[in-house]
Amino acid sequence: MLKSIRIENPVSDCRFTNRNRAKRFVSQGRAIWVEPGTSIRFIAADRRHRAAQVSVDTTRYGYERAAHAGLPQLSELANLPMVTPGVLLGLGRRKGASRHTFLANRGL
């Protein structure tokens, strides 16, 4: 049975990892044990941790802008988990459902 290890300073919202992955992070020098066998903390000086943090911050910025200030730009949507950001922005020929589609679904 795998035991969950708590991450003190997670990069994303996932605050737990399994024991084998935690051991791997420590052996690679990316993290240190805070409480052995219970919790780890990532080392901020590691370039991979900084790169992951920048990616998460960029994604959060796109979400915040979309939620508060209107639609983000296409470059900001590149980091969001969606297949076709162009359809969301109305770019190109495939701009989504037409009036006919909505009327057909309502039975009119």
Salt bridges, closest charged atoms under 4 A:
GLU8 OE2 - ARG6 NH1 2.69
ASP13 OD1 - ARG60 NH2 3.41
ASP46 OD2 - ARG30 NE 3.45
ASP46 OD2 - ARG48 NE 3.63
GLU64 OE1 - HIS68 NE2 3.15
GLU76 OE2 - ARG65 NH1 3.21
